[in-house]
Amino acid sequence: MIFETDEQIENALNEMEEMFGTLPDPELFPKSFGYLVRLYKHRLALRESNTSIQPLDKPEETSNNVTSTSITESTEVNHESKGTPS
């Protein structure tokens, strides 16, 4: 899909914000913004071809315990590889 008018661009940006939330600044994060544009176009093409699209799930918040456990485990591995006692 090619956007030809400012109105089409505005509509696409509004729809992208509904899908993905706050969009990254295209000047500061061009790769992230470009990825979301490609994903939007892909989902739009699926919608137009009447293919079933599952709604995007909002990312679940992870607890700090999972993160701290992962950090602790990686720290222990690093100590073992250096040969220092625990």
PASEDO-572433 format. One record per residue: residue number from 0; residue in one letter; z, x, y of N, C-alpha, C in turn. Coordinates in pm, 1 decimal. Example, Ala and Ser with C-alpha at 12.3 -4.5 7.8 and 13.67 -1.06 7.14 Angstrom:
BEGIN
<pos:0, code:a, n_Z:780.0, n_X:1319.0, n_Y:-569.0, ca_Z:780.0, ca_X:1230.0, ca_Y:-450.0, c_Z:780.0, c_X:1320.0, c_Y:-330.0>
<pos:1, code:s, n_Z:708.0, n_X:1285.0, n_Y:-225.0, ca_Z:714.0, ca_X:1367.0, ca_Y:-106.0, c_Z:787.0, c_X:1290.0, c_Y:3.0>
***
This chain:
BEGIN
<pos:0, code:m, n_Z:0.0, n_X:84.2, n_Y:-117.1, ca_Z:0.0, ca_X:0.0, ca_Y:0.0, c_Z:0.0, c_X:88.8, c_Y:123.6>
<pos:1, code:i, n_Z:-83.0, n_X:56.5, n_Y:216.8, ca_Z:-91.2, ca_X:128.3, ca_Y:343.1, c_Z:-43.7, c_X:35.3, c_Y:453.4>
<pos:2, code:f, n_Z:46.6, n_X:87.0, n_Y:537.0, ca_Z:96.7, ca_X:7.7, ca_Y:648.0, c_Z:6.5, c_X:32.0, c_Y:767.3>
<pos:3, code:e, n_Z:-52.7, n_X:-76.1, n_Y:817.8, ca_Z:-151.7, ca_X:-62.8, ca_Y:924.3, c_Z:-97.9, c_X:-98.9, c_Y:1062.0>
<pos:4, code:t, n_Z:4.1, n_X:-182.1, n_Y:1067.1, ca_Z:55.3, ca_X:-223.7, ca_Y:1197.5, c_Z:203.3, c_X:-189.3, c_Y:1210.4>
<pos:5, code:d, n_Z:250.5, n_X:-186.1, n_Y:1333.5, ca_Z:392.4, ca_X:-160.5, ca_Y:1358.1, c_Z:478.6, c_X:-268.6, c_Y:1293.5>
<pos:6, code:e, n_Z:429.1, n_X:-390.9, n_Y:1293.5, ca_Z:504.1, ca_X:-501.3, ca_Y:1234.3, c_Z:521.9, c_X:-480.3, c_Y:1083.6>
<pos:7, code:q, n_Z:417.6, n_X:-432.3, n_Y:1015.4, ca_Z:427.8, ca_X:-404.8, ca_Y:872.4, c_Z:528.5, c_X:-292.9, c_Y:845.8>
<pos:8, code:i, n_Z:528.9, n_X:-191.9, n_Y:931.4, ca_Z:623.3, ca_X:-81.3, ca_Y:916.6, c_Z:766.5, c_X:-131.3, c_Y:937.0>
<pos:9, code:e, n_Z:787.2, n_X:-212.2, n_Y:1040.8, ca_Z:920.6, ca_X:-268.1, ca_Y:1067.7, c_Z:969.0, c_X:-352.5, c_Y:950.1>
<pos:10, code:n, n_Z:880.9, n_X:-436.6, n_Y:896.6, ca_Z:917.8, ca_X:-520.9, ca_Y:782.6, c_Z:953.3, c_X:-435.3, c_Y:661.4>
<pos:11, code:a, n_Z:874.3, n_X:-330.3, n_Y:636.7, ca_Z:900.9, ca_X:-241.8, ca_Y:522.7, c_Z:1034.1, c_X:-170.4, c_Y:539.4>
<pos:12, code:l, n_Z:1061.9, n_X:-120.5, n_Y:659.9, ca_Z:1189.1, ca_X:-51.4, ca_Y:683.7, c_Z:1307.5, c_X:-145.9, c_Y:666.4>
<pos:13, code:n, n_Z:1294.0, n_X:-268.4, n_Y:715.4, ca_Z:1401.4, ca_X:-367.2, ca_Y:698.3, c_Z:1424.8, c_X:-397.1, c_Y:550.4>
<pos:14, code:e, n_Z:1317.7, n_X:-412.8, n_Y:475.3, ca_Z:1329.5, ca_X:-440.9, ca_Y:332.8, c_Z:1388.6, c_X:-320.9, c_Y:258.0>
<pos:15, code:m, n_Z:1350.6, n_X:-199.2, n_Y:299.7, ca_Z:1406.2, ca_X:-78.7, ca_Y:237.6, c_Z:1556.7, c_X:-70.0, c_Y:263.9>
<pos:16, code:e, n_Z:1600.3, n_X:-106.2, n_Y:385.0, ca_Z:1743.5, ca_X:-104.4, ca_Y:415.6, c_Z:1818.8, c_X:-207.0, c_Y:332.3>
<pos:17, code:e, n_Z:1756.4, n_X:-321.4, n_Y:305.4, ca_Z:1818.9, ca_X:-421.2, ca_Y:219.2, c_Z:1832.5, c_X:-367.3, c_Y:77.4>
<pos:18, code:m, n_Z:1730.5, n_X:-294.3, n_Y:29.7, ca_Z:1731.2, ca_X:-239.8, ca_Y:-106.2, c_Z:1828.2, c_X:-124.0, c_Y:-122.1>
<pos:19, code:f, n_Z:1823.1, n_X:-28.8, n_Y:-28.4, ca_Z:1891.0, ca_X:98.9, ca_Y:-46.3, c_Z:2010.0, c_X:121.0, c_Y:45.9>
<pos:20, code:g, n_Z:2033.3, n_X:31.7, n_Y:140.3, ca_Z:2140.2, ca_X:54.9, ca_Y:236.8, c_Z:2087.9, c_X:139.1, c_Y:352.5>
<pos:21, code:t, n_Z:2176.6, n_X:213.3, n_Y:415.7, ca_Z:2138.4, ca_X:296.5, ca_Y:528.8, c_Z:2039.9, c_X:403.6, c_Y:484.3>
<pos:22, code:l, n_Z:1929.0, n_X:414.1, n_Y:554.5, ca_Z:1825.2, ca_X:510.6, ca_Y:518.9, c_Z:1852.8, c_X:645.2, c_Y:584.3>
<pos:23, code:p, n_Z:1816.4, n_X:755.0, n_Y:516.0, ca_Z:1833.0, ca_X:886.6, ca_Y:577.7, c_Z:1733.6, c_X:905.7, c_Y:691.3>
<pos:24, code:d, n_Z:1770.5, n_X:986.6, n_Y:788.7, ca_Z:1682.2, ca_X:1016.6, ca_Y:901.3, c_Z:1561.6, c_X:1095.1, c_Y:848.9>
<pos:25, code:p, n_Z:1439.4, n_X:1044.8, n_Y:868.9, ca_Z:1321.4, ca_X:1113.5, ca_Y:814.9, c_Z:1299.1, c_X:1252.0, c_Y:874.8>
<pos:26, code:e, n_Z:1349.0, n_X:1276.8, n_Y:995.8, ca_Z:1332.3, ca_X:1409.2, ca_Y:1056.5, c_Z:1431.7, c_X:1509.9, c_Y:999.0>
<pos:27, code:l, n_Z:1552.1, n_X:1463.5, n_Y:967.1, ca_Z:1654.8, ca_X:1553.2, ca_Y:913.8, c_Z:1648.1, c_X:1566.4, c_Y:762.0>
<pos:28, code:f, n_Z:1607.8, n_X:1459.7, n_Y:693.6, ca_Z:1603.4, ca_X:1456.8, ca_Y:547.4, c_Z:1468.7, c_X:1403.2, c_Y:500.1>
<pos:29, code:p, n_Z:1360.0, n_X:1475.7, n_Y:526.2, ca_Z:1227.2, ca_X:1423.1, ca_Y:493.4, c_Z:1205.5, c_X:1400.3, c_Y:344.2>
<pos:30, code:k, n_Z:1260.6, n_X:1485.2, n_Y:258.8, ca_Z:1241.0, ca_X:1467.3, ca_Y:114.0, c_Z:1313.8, c_X:1343.1, c_Y:63.9>
<pos:31, code:s, n_Z:1435.5, n_X:1322.7, n_Y:109.1, ca_Z:1512.3, ca_X:1204.8, ca_Y:67.9, c_Z:1445.2, c_X:1077.2, c_Y:117.1>
<pos:32, code:f, n_Z:1401.6, n_X:1078.6, n_Y:242.2, ca_Z:1334.8, ca_X:961.2, ca_Y:297.1, c_Z:1203.9, c_X:934.9, c_Y:223.5>
<pos:33, code:g, n_Z:1127.3, n_X:1040.0, n_Y:199.0, ca_Z:1000.3, ca_X:1025.7, ca_Y:126.1, c_Z:1020.4, c_X:970.9, c_Y:-13.3>
<pos:34, code:y, n_Z:1127.4, n_X:1014.9, n_Y:-80.3, ca_Z:1157.9, ca_X:963.6, ca_Y:-213.9, c_Z:1184.4, c_X:813.5, c_Y:-208.9>
<pos:35, code:l, n_Z:1263.2, n_X:769.7, n_Y:-110.3, ca_Z:1292.4, ca_X:627.2, ca_Y:-99.7, c_Z:1167.4, c_X:546.6, c_Y:-66.3>
<pos:36, code:v, n_Z:1077.0, n_X:602.1, n_Y:13.5, ca_Z:950.8, ca_X:532.6, ca_Y:43.6, c_Z:869.4, c_X:516.6, c_Y:-85.1>
<pos:37, code:r, n_Z:860.5, n_X:624.4, n_Y:-164.2, ca_Z:785.4, ca_X:616.0, ca_Y:-290.8, c_Z:850.4, c_X:516.0, c_Y:-386.2>
<pos:38, code:l, n_Z:984.2, n_X:517.6, n_Y:-393.0, ca_Z:1054.1, ca_X:423.1, ca_Y:-479.4, c_Z:1033.2, c_X:279.9, c_Y:-431.6>
<pos:39, code:y, n_Z:1036.1, n_X:258.8, n_Y:-300.9, ca_Z:1011.7, ca_X:126.2, ca_Y:-244.6, c_Z:870.8, c_X:78.0, c_Y:-280.3>
<pos:40, code:k, n_Z:771.2, n_X:165.6, n_Y:-262.5, ca_Z:633.6, ca_X:127.1, ca_Y:-294.2, c_Z:617.9, c_X:95.6, c_Y:-442.6>
<pos:41, code:h, n_Z:686.2, n_X:173.0, n_Y:-527.0, ca_Z:679.7, ca_X:148.7, ca_Y:-671.5, c_Z:740.0, c_X:12.0, c_Y:-704.9>
<pos:42, code:r, n_Z:857.9, n_X:-15.6, n_Y:-649.9, ca_Z:922.1, ca_X:-144.0, ca_Y:-676.8, c_Z:840.9, c_X:-260.0, c_Y:-619.2>
<pos:43, code:l, n_Z:776.8, n_X:-237.9, n_Y:-504.7, ca_Z:691.7, ca_X:-340.0, ca_Y:-444.3, c_Z:571.1, c_X:-368.2, c_Y:-534.0>
<pos:44, code:a, n_Z:511.5, n_X:-262.4, n_Y:-588.9, ca_Z:397.2, ca_X:-279.9, ca_Y:-678.7, c_Z:438.5, c_X:-354.8, c_Y:-805.0>
<pos:45, code:l, n_Z:557.0, n_X:-324.9, n_Y:-857.4, ca_Z:605.5, ca_X:-397.8, ca_Y:-975.0, c_Z:628.3, c_X:-544.4, c_Y:-942.9>
<pos:46, code:r, n_Z:684.0, n_X:-571.3, n_Y:-825.1, ca_Z:708.7, ca_X:-709.3, ca_Y:-784.3, c_Z:577.5, c_X:-785.5, c_Y:-770.2>
<pos:47, code:e, n_Z:477.3, n_X:-719.9, n_Y:-710.7, ca_Z:348.0, ca_X:-786.1, ca_Y:-690.1, c_Z:274.4, c_X:-809.3, c_Y:-821.1>
<pos:48, code:s, n_Z:301.6, n_X:-726.7, n_Y:-921.5, ca_Z:236.1, ca_X:-745.8, ca_Y:-1050.8, c_Z:317.7, c_X:-839.4, c_Y:-1140.0>
<pos:49, code:n, n_Z:420.2, n_X:-903.2, n_Y:-1080.5, ca_Z:506.0, ca_X:-1000.0, ca_Y:-1150.1, c_Z:583.5, c_X:-938.0, c_Y:-1265.3>
<pos:50, code:t, n_Z:610.6, n_X:-809.5, n_Y:-1258.4, ca_Z:692.8, ca_X:-743.3, ca_Y:-1358.2, c_Z:838.0, c_X:-764.6, c_Y:-1320.8>
<pos:51, code:s, n_Z:918.5, n_X:-787.7, n_Y:-1420.6, ca_Z:1060.6, ca_X:-809.8, ca_Y:-1396.0, c_Z:1125.2, c_X:-683.2, c_Y:-1341.6>
<pos:52, code:i, n_Z:1196.2, n_X:-697.0, n_Y:-1230.0, ca_Z:1266.2, ca_X:-584.0, ca_Y:-1169.5, c_Z:1414.7, c_X:-614.8, c_Y:-1171.6>
<pos:53, code:q, n_Z:1490.0, n_X:-523.4, n_Y:-1226.6, ca_Z:1634.8, ca_X:-537.6, ca_Y:-1226.8, c_Z:1687.3, c_X:-498.2, c_Y:-1088.7>
<pos:54, code:p, n_Z:1785.8, n_X:-569.1, n_Y:-1036.5, ca_Z:1841.2, ca_X:-531.1, ca_Y:-906.6, c_Z:1907.1, c_X:-393.8, c_Y:-915.1>
<pos:55, code:l, n_Z:1902.9, n_X:-321.1, n_Y:-803.9, ca_Z:1967.2, ca_X:-191.5, ca_Y:-800.1, c_Z:2117.8, c_X:-210.6, c_Y:-800.7>
<pos:56, code:d, n_Z:2184.9, n_X:-137.5, n_Y:-888.2, ca_Z:2330.5, ca_X:-141.8, ca_Y:-891.0, c_Z:2384.1, c_X:-48.8, c_Y:-784.2>
<pos:57, code:k, n_Z:2488.4, n_X:-91.9, n_Y:-719.7, ca_Z:2553.9, ca_X:-3.6, ca_Y:-623.8, c_Z:2630.7, c_X:100.7, c_Y:-704.2>
<pos:58, code:p, n_Z:2628.5, n_X:226.4, n_Y:-660.3, ca_Z:2699.9, ca_X:328.7, ca_Y:-735.7, c_Z:2849.1, c_X:300.1, c_Y:-739.0>
<pos:59, code:e, n_Z:2906.2, n_X:319.6, n_Y:-858.0, ca_Z:3048.7, ca_X:296.2, ca_Y:-872.8, c_Z:3123.9, c_X:418.0, c_Y:-822.3>
<pos:60, code:e, n_Z:3238.8, n_X:391.9, n_Y:-763.9, ca_Z:3320.5, ca_X:502.5, ca_Y:-716.1, c_Z:3388.2, c_X:567.1, c_Y:-835.7>
<pos:61, code:t, n_Z:3388.5, n_X:698.8, n_Y:-837.3, ca_Z:3456.1, ca_X:770.2, ca_Y:-944.8, c_Z:3596.5, c_X:804.5, c_Y:-899.1>
<pos:62, code:s, n_Z:3686.2, n_X:808.0, n_Y:-994.4, ca_Z:3824.3, ca_X:841.4, ca_Y:-959.0, c_Z:3837.3, c_X:991.7, c_Y:-940.6>
<pos:63, code:n, n_Z:3937.1, n_X:1032.7, n_Y:-866.6, ca_Z:3962.0, ca_X:1174.4, ca_Y:-844.8, c_Z:4005.1, c_X:1243.8, c_Y:-972.6>
<pos:64, code:n, n_Z:4062.5, n_X:1168.6, n_Y:-1066.7, ca_Z:4107.3, ca_X:1229.0, ca_Y:-1191.9, c_Z:3991.0, c_X:1287.4, c_Y:-1270.4>
<pos:65, code:v, n_Z:3878.8, n_X:1217.4, n_Y:-1273.1, ca_Z:3762.8, ca_X:1266.0, ca_Y:-1346.2, c_Z:3712.0, c_X:1394.4, c_Y:-1282.6>
<pos:66, code:t, n_Z:3704.4, n_X:1396.8, n_Y:-1151.2, ca_Z:3656.3, ca_X:1514.6, ca_Y:-1081.8, c_Z:3750.1, c_X:1632.1, c_Y:-1101.8>
<pos:67, code:s, n_Z:3881.4, n_X:1609.1, n_Y:-1087.6, ca_Z:3975.1, ca_X:1719.5, ca_Y:-1101.3, c_Z:3978.2, c_X:1770.9, c_Y:-1244.0>
<pos:68, code:t, n_Z:3959.7, n_X:1682.8, n_Y:-1343.8, ca_Z:3954.8, ca_X:1727.3, ca_Y:-1482.1, c_Z:3834.7, c_X:1816.4, c_Y:-1503.6>
<pos:69, code:s, n_Z:3720.5, n_X:1778.1, n_Y:-1448.9, ca_Z:3599.6, ca_X:1858.0, ca_Y:-1463.3, c_Z:3617.3, c_X:1994.2, c_Y:-1398.4>
<pos:70, code:i, n_Z:3681.2, n_X:1998.4, n_Y:-1283.0, ca_Z:3702.9, ca_X:2125.0, ca_Y:-1214.3, c_Z:3798.5, c_X:2212.0, c_Y:-1295.7>
<pos:71, code:t, n_Z:3905.3, n_X:2151.2, n_Y:-1348.4, ca_Z:4002.6, ca_X:2226.0, ca_Y:-1427.4, c_Z:3936.4, c_X:2284.2, c_Y:-1551.1>
<pos:72, code:e, n_Z:3855.3, n_X:2203.0, n_Y:-1620.5, ca_Z:3788.1, ca_X:2251.7, ca_Y:-1740.8, c_Z:3694.3, c_X:2366.1, c_Y:-1708.4>
<pos:73, code:s, n_Z:3617.6, n_X:2356.4, n_Y:-1599.8, ca_Z:3524.4, ca_X:2463.5, ca_Y:-1566.5, c_Z:3599.3, c_X:2588.8, c_Y:-1524.1>
<pos:74, code:t, n_Z:3716.3, n_X:2574.2, n_Y:-1461.3, ca_Z:3795.9, ca_X:2689.8, ca_Y:-1422.5, c_Z:3847.7, c_X:2762.2, c_Y:-1546.1>
<pos:75, code:e, n_Z:3893.7, n_X:2684.5, n_Y:-1645.5, ca_Z:3942.3, ca_X:2745.4, ca_Y:-1768.8, c_Z:3831.3, c_X:2820.7, c_Y:-1838.6>
<pos:76, code:v, n_Z:3712.7, n_X:2766.1, n_Y:-1841.3, ca_Z:3599.0, ca_X:2833.2, ca_Y:-1904.7, c_Z:3568.5, c_X:2961.7, c_Y:-1833.2>
<pos:77, code:n, n_Z:3573.2, n_X:2962.1, n_Y:-1698.9, ca_Z:3545.2, ca_X:3082.7, ca_Y:-1622.0, c_Z:3648.3, c_X:3191.0, c_Y:-1650.4>
<pos:78, code:h, n_Z:3776.8, n_X:3154.0, n_Y:-1664.7, ca_Z:3879.3, ca_X:3252.6, ca_Y:-1694.4, c_Z:3856.8, c_X:3312.9, c_Y:-1831.7>
<pos:79, code:e, n_Z:3819.6, n_X:3229.1, n_Y:-1928.4, ca_Z:3796.4, ca_X:3279.7, ca_Y:-2062.3, c_Z:3678.9, c_X:3375.4, c_Y:-2065.7>
<pos:80, code:s, n_Z:3574.0, n_X:3346.0, n_Y:-1989.8, ca_Z:3456.3, ca_X:3432.0, ca_Y:-1993.2, c_Z:3482.8, c_X:3565.6, c_Y:-1924.7>
<pos:81, code:k, n_Z:3578.6, n_X:3569.6, n_Y:-1829.7, ca_Z:3611.2, ca_X:3694.4, ca_Y:-1763.8, c_Z:3713.2, c_X:3775.9, c_Y:-1842.9>
<pos:82, code:g, n_Z:3773.4, n_X:3714.2, n_Y:-1940.5, ca_Z:3870.6, ca_X:3784.7, ca_Y:-2022.2, c_Z:4008.1, c_X:3794.1, c_Y:-1958.6>
<pos:83, code:t, n_Z:4034.1, n_X:3713.0, n_Y:-1855.4, ca_Z:4166.9, ca_X:3714.5, ca_Y:-1793.4, c_Z:4255.7, c_X:3616.3, c_Y:-1865.3>
<pos:84, code:p, n_Z:4384.8, n_X:3646.2, n_Y:-1876.6, ca_Z:4475.8, ca_X:3553.7, ca_Y:-1945.7, c_Z:4496.6, c_X:3426.9, c_Y:-1864.2>
<pos:85, code:s, n_Z:4524.1, n_X:3316.6, n_Y:-1934.9, ca_Z:4544.9, ca_X:3188.4, ca_Y:-1867.7, c_Z:4681.7, c_X:3180.9, c_Y:-1806.4>
***
